[in-house]
Amino acid sequence: MGSLRGGLVFPALFLGAAAGVLLAPLPGLGLAAGMAAATAAALRLPVSSVVLVVLLLGGTAMIPVVILAAVISLVTTGLLPKAKAARPA
């Protein structure tokens, strides 16, 4: 994902926005929560992802949901097992 244009930030925002649109019928989930969750999981920077999403979308009513989504995604990625690197043959 890092070789795409925009580094890690913009592909994570795009994938999070796509997931947020898919999950929008569920209560409390939407575009902003998906963007914050994907960016926090990819970058491991929850405060920066919350600030970036709030500044990009320009709304203050969504801040609690965005913070909650970023923290949950950061905790979830921290609990996942680390992938083992493959040894060269």
Phi, psi and omega in degrees: 000339183283344182274356178283163181295131180099005179070221180271337189290304188287323172297323178294320177297318181294313179295323176293322177294320178295317178294323178294324177292322179292325182266006183300329178294338177285142183292133176089348179253146181187197184300311184294318180294319178296318179297315181293320181294315181292321180290320179293324179289321182284319186263341185059038178230084187291322181292317179296322180292322177296314180297317181297315181293318180295320179289324180291318184268340171072028178234143180258348180288340184267001186301315180298321179292321180294317178297315180297318179295319180294318181292318179296318179292324178292317178294320180296316179291332176288331180275343180290146179290148179285143178282138178276138180284140179283138179277140177292145183281000000 
